Amino acid sequence: MRRFASLLWTLALAAALACPARAAVSAEIIRAFVYEETLYTYMRLENTDQPITRAEAKIGPQSFPASTRLETVRQAGSPVTWLLLVDNSTSMPDFREEVEAFAESLSSSSGENTRLILATFGDAFAVVDGDVPPDDLKGAVAAISMDERITRLHTAINQALDYFEGLPRERNELRCMVILSDAVQYDPSGGVPYEELLERVSGSGVMLHSVGLGNDQASLDSMGRLAEASGGLHQVLGEVSPGDAGTALAEFGEAFFVTGFDLAGCSAPIGETAVSVTMAAGSELVGRAETVVDLPELEGVSGEAPAPSQTLPPSSESQSGAASGGAAAPEPFEEDDLTWVFPAAASAAVLAVLAVVVLVLRRRQAAPAEDVLPAPETVRGVYMRLVVLEGALASGPEELELTEPLFIGSDPDCMIVLRAGDGEERHARVFLTGGAVYLEDLQTPGGTMVNGTRLDLPRVLRSGDSVTIGGLTFQLKF
């Protein structure tokens, strides 16, 4: 009877893994713009456990495949420009040290491809320096005279947007403006109406962030709504330290996923145009997001249909997880496929419980490690980058493509070869099952640790998890 029950559980698990669970990716387009015939999108993605292998943009009846990798801003090395707009009114001297500490933190936390612009506002918007070296930003902020008696906050933000949007763009550059102010608006002439500014901020190509000072809650909330309308981050110093605020802001901007779509052959009319971006894992649709883009006149429009959707190219430390170079392109996916994502995910959750039961039963019966789960998939590969954090390898490539089980051990035939004494000949394996990447310790005396926890059963490996075997600690990023 026990063997019969175990067989039933195993068959249920095999059926579940034969139909991979399709979990919906939460996607939001934060910024989208067209530059030199390419539509660039910056997206906030969540639930990205499974690799996204394709993305395409749909404008009217036409579809345009991704022409660049789906990567974070930091991974892609995309240029980021920060305009710091510092309130230099008479209410600000008490906050000078906090403003300086924030500027120092932001400049030290930002990536290599960062440009810093320093500007002030009080009675008028003024650019102090259009290209401040990161090491000089704190000193440049310290030199600002905070003696203006009028604070035209809304007018200054509007003027700063005019200035920023008039600068030549560098390909897929992410543009961010940071307001450092106690948010008190004093403009005897009236200035730009708040609702008008709110509307402009929400549709601008510049992302607005705010760093509030002081305790005028109503004013701080008003400034915060401008940042939120722009998809930006609102922080109040006091609730968060200046150093943490600068670091959080740099990480916030560089965590967006960016990709481009070649609009050759686009026949959509000039002006504001609805765009839908869909993402897929293989032939399965896993996410969708919409926005409106100001479409310029495109040169060389031939009216020809764009090339069919293609698999995204591989990327170091990228979420894209590209398909095997020799594999055939996946079948086209349809947006209606999302209608069954949530029921399928619920069913998968139930089947996952059954899977755990099966694994526990088999472990108790001391079944061979290779029999715990069905044979790994080899249909679609996942591109990985190996990063050694501690110790060293005997040998092994920095870039890997997981299409069949990848063994880790001291045996020279392993893909990742350990130094003598660090582990067994075949110590662990990485493999694909059910659309997920798994890591399994092959019942070794020394064991395998993931994020400080010893593996007892095969477990899903996520990009960036810390894996320790003997004196070696490494990450697989995919």
N, C-alpha and C positions, 0 to 999 in steps of 0.2 A: 504493500500500500504506500509506504514511504517513497519508494522509487517511482511509483506511478504518479504521486503528487508532485515529486520533483520534476518529472518529465513534463507534466502539465504546466508548471511554472516556467520551465525553460522554453516551451513552445510559445507561451504568452509573451515572454520577453523577446524571443526572436521575431514574433509578429510585430511587436512594438518598434523594434529597432529597424525592421524592414521598411517601416513608414516613418521617416524622421519627423519629429515634432516641429511644427513651423511656428516659432514664436515671433510675434510682431515686434519690429524695431520701432521705438518711439523716435520720431524725427520732426525737427522744427527748423525751418530755414530762417536764419537770423539776418543774413544779408545776401543779396543777389544783385549782380550788375553785369553789364556787357562791356567788354574791353577787347578791341581788335578782333572782332568776329567770334569771340568766345564768351559764353555765359559762365560766370563763376558763381558758385553758391557756397556759403558758409552755413553749416548745419550743426545743430546740437543733437547728438544721437545718444539714446539710452537703450538698454537691453540688447547690446551688440555682442552677445555671446557667440553667435554663429558668424562665420566670415561672410562679409558682403562681397560678392564676386562681380556684380554688375550694377550699373546705375544708368539711368537715361532720363532725359528731360523731354517733356511733351508740351508743345506749343500748338494749340489748335489741333489739327489732324496729324501733325508731323511729330516724329520722335527723333531725338538726337542722342547718340550714345556718348558716354563719358569719354573724354579724350585725355584726361589726366587721372592719376591714381586718387583713390579716396583715402586721404591721410589727414592727420591733425595738422594744424598750422605749424606747430613745432617740428613735426616729422617731415613735413614738406619743405621746411625752410622758407615758408612764405614771408614776404616782407610785411612788417607791422609798423605803422606810424602812430605815435602817441602825441597828441597836442594837450599839454597841461595848461589849463586856463585858470590862473590863480587870481582870486579876489584880492585886490590891493587897497581896499577901503580902510578907514580908520577903526573899524571893528575887528580887524584881523591880526594886529601885532601880538595879541595874547596867544595866538595859535601858531606863531611863526615856527617854533621848534617842531611842532607836530607836522606841519606842512613840509619842512625840510627832511624830516625822518621818512615821511611817506615817499617823497621824490627819490631819496637815496635807495629805498627798498625797491621801488618800481624799476629804477634804472639797473640795479644789480640783478634783479630777477628776470629781466627781459632777455630774449634770445639774441643771437648774433645779428640777425637781419632786422634790427630795430632802429627806427629813426625817432628822435625826440625833438619836439618843438615846444618852446616855452613862450607863453603869452600871458598878459594880465588884462584885467578889466576893473573899472571903477566908473569913471565918467565916460570912458571910451575903451574899446577893444584895441590892444596894441601887441604886436609881436616883438618879444624881447630877443629871441634867437631862433632862426628857422632850422637849425641843425646843431643841437647841443650834444657834445660828446658825453656818453653816460657818466664818466667820472667827474664831469664838470657840472652836472645838473644840480646837485645839492648846493654848491657854491653860487650858481646862478639864481636859484630860488632865494638864498640868503641875502642876495644883493637887492632884492625887490623892495622898493619904498612903499610902505603901506600907509598912505596918507590921503587917499581920495575920499571926499566927503559925499559923493554921489555914487550909488551902486546901481547901474543900469544892467541888472543881471540878464533879463530876457533879451534885451537889445544886443548885449555882448555875445550871448550864445548864438543868436541869429547871425551876427557879423562874423563870428568864428566859423560858422558853417559855410558862409560865403567864401571866406578865405581858404578854408580847407578844400572845399569842392572845386576851387579854382586852380589848385595845384595839379601839375601833371601827375597822372597815376602811373605807378610801376606795376605792370601786369596785374597779378591777382592780389595786390596790396590790401591788407585789412587796415582800415582807418578808424582810430578811436580818439575821442576827445574826453578828457577828464576834468571836471569842474571841481575845484577846491574852494569852498566858500561856506560861510555861515548861512547862506541862502536867503539873506534878507534883501528884498528888492526895494530900492528907493530911486525912483525915476520920475522926477517932477513933470516931465513932458509926456508921460504915459507910456511911451515905448511900444514894443511889440506885444500885442495881446497874448495872454498865456495860452488860450485855446488854439490860436494860430500857430504859435511856436510848438505846441504839443503835436499838432498835425504834421508840421514840417519835420520834426525830429523823428516821428514814426516812419516817415517815408524816405529819409535821407540815406545816402550811401555811407554816412559816418555814424559809427556806433557811439552813443553818449553814455558815459559813466559819471557818477557823482560821488564825491567824498565830502560828507557834511561835517561841520564843526559847530560847537556851541550847543545851546539847548532850546532854541526856538523851534519847537516841534512842528508847528504848522508850516513854517518856511522850509524846514528840512523835508517834510512829507511832500511839499509841492515840488521841490527839486528832485526828490526820489521818483515821482511819477513821470518826470521827463526821461529819466534813465530807463525806467521800466518800459515806457512806450517805445524806446529805441532798442529794447532787448538787452540793455546794458545792466551793469551792477551798481547798486546803491549801497554805500557803507557809511556809517557814522563813527568818527573817531571818538573813542570813549567806550563805545560798545565793542570796538575792536582796536587793537594797537596800530599805530601808523605802519610799523614793519609788517605786521600780518596783512594789513589792508593792501599794501603795495604788492606783496607776494601773491595774495589771492587774485588781485586784478590781472597780474601778468599771466598767471596760470589759467584764469578764466578765458582770456582772449586766445591763448595758444592751444586750448583744448577743443576748439571748434574743428569740425571736419570740413575740409575744402576740396572741391573738385571742379573741373571745367568741362563744358560741353561745346563742341565745335558747331557753330550755327550755319555752316555752309549749306546753301540751298534753302534757308528759311524764307518763307513767303509771307510771314505774318506782317500786319501793318505796323507802321511806326507808332510809338507811344506806349502807354501802359498796357501790358499784356499779361494775361494769366499764364503761369508756368506750373506744371506738376512734375515733381521729381520722384521716380520710383526706384527702389533698390531691391536686389534679388540675391539669393544664395543659390547658385546653380540656376535652375529653371523655376525656383519657387520665389514668389513675391513676398518680401518680409517687411517692407516699409514704404511709406508714401508721405510726401509733404508738398504743400502748395504755397505759392507766393505770387506777387505781382511785380513785374520787371518793366522798367522804362526802356523799351526797345528802340535803339537808334536806327538810322538808315544803314543797312549793311551793304558793303561793296561786293560786287561780283556775284550777286544772287542769280543763280542759273535756273532756278525752278526745279532742279533735279532733286529727287528724294535723297535724304542722307543715308549713309551706310547703315546696314543692319546693326542692331545692338551687339556689342562685343564684350568679351570678358575683360575685366580691368587688369592692367599689367601688374606684375608683382611689385611689392614695395617694402623697403626695410622698415621694420617696426610699424607697419601699416595695418589698419583694420581690414584692408581689402582681401587678404588671403587668396591670392590669385590661383586660378586653375592651372593644371599641368599644361606646359607649353605645347605638348603634342596632342592634347585632347581636343575633341571636336567642340565647337561652340555650343552652349546650352540652347535648348529650345526657347523660343520667345515666351515671355510670361505676360499674363493678363492682369489688369488691376482688379478685376472681380474676384481674383483668387483670395483676396483678403477676407472674404465673407466667411471662410471656414477656418481662419487662423485661430480665433479664440476657442471654438469648440475643440479643434485639434489639440490646442495647448492644454485644455482641461483634461482631455483623454490621455494625453501624454503624461500629465502629472499622476493620474491614477496608475498608469502602466509603470511609471518610475518607481512607485511604491512596490509593485510586484517585482520589479527588477532587483530592488534592495533585498527582498526576502530570498529570491533565488540565489543571490550572491552570498548571503549569509549561510544558507543551507549548504551550498557547494563548498564554502570555505571550511565549514565544520566537518565535511566529509573528506577534506584534504584533497580535493580535485586538483589536477594540474592547473597552473596559472593560466595557460593558454585557453583552457576550457571555460573560464569564468564568464566570458562574454563571447558572442558570436564573432565570426571572422571579421576583422576590420575591413572597412570599405576602401576601395581603391579607385572609385569612379572620379572623385574630384580631389585635387590636392590643396594643401594649405601652405602658403609661403611663410617661412619662419626665419628669424634672426637669432643666433645664439650669442648671448652676452654673459661672459664669465665675470662673476662678482668677487669670488675668493678662490684661491688655489689655481690650478692649471690643468689643462688637458694634455694627454699624450699626443693626440691628434684629433682633428675634426674640423669640418668647414664652419665658417661663420654664418653662412646662408644655407638654409635647408628647404627642401620641398617635400612635405609629408604626403605621400601618395600610398605608401604601404608601411607596415610596422617599422619603426625606427628604434634600433636597439642601442642601449647605452651599457658599456662594460669595458673590461680590460682586454677582451679579445680584439685583436687588430681588425677583424672582420666587422666589428660594430661600426655604426655610422659616427657615434661619439665615443672616442676611445679614452678610457680613464687611465691615469697613471697607476703603476703597480702599487698595490696596497690601499688604493682608494675604494675599490669595489670588486665584485665578482666578475667572472668572464662575461656573463650576461646578467647584468644587475637589474636593469629596468627597461621598459619599452614604452614608446609613445605611439599611439595609433588613433585612427579615425573610426568612430562608430556612432551611428544615429545622427550624423551631422555635427558631432562634437569631438574635440580633441581630448583623449584620455591619457593618463600616466598610470603605469602599473609597476609596482615592485615585484620582481620575480622570486618572491619568497626567500630573500637573502638574509643572512644572519645580521649584517650591519644595518639593513633597512634603507629606506628612502624617505626623506623629509620634504614636505611641501609647506612653505610658510611656517616652519617650526613644528609641524605636526607630522608624526610618522604615518606612512601609508599602511593600512591594513587591507584595503580593497582598492581596485581601480577607481580613480576619481577623475572628474572633469578637470582639465588643466586650462587655466585662463591665461591670456597673454600677460606676461610680467610676473607670474607667480615665481616665488623663490624656491628652487629645488636644490637640496643638499644631499650629496652622496659622498661619504667619507670626508676628505678635506676639500672637496669641490662644492662650490655654490654657484649656480648659474640661473639664468632666465631664458625662456623661449618666448620671443615677442612675435606675435602674428596678428 
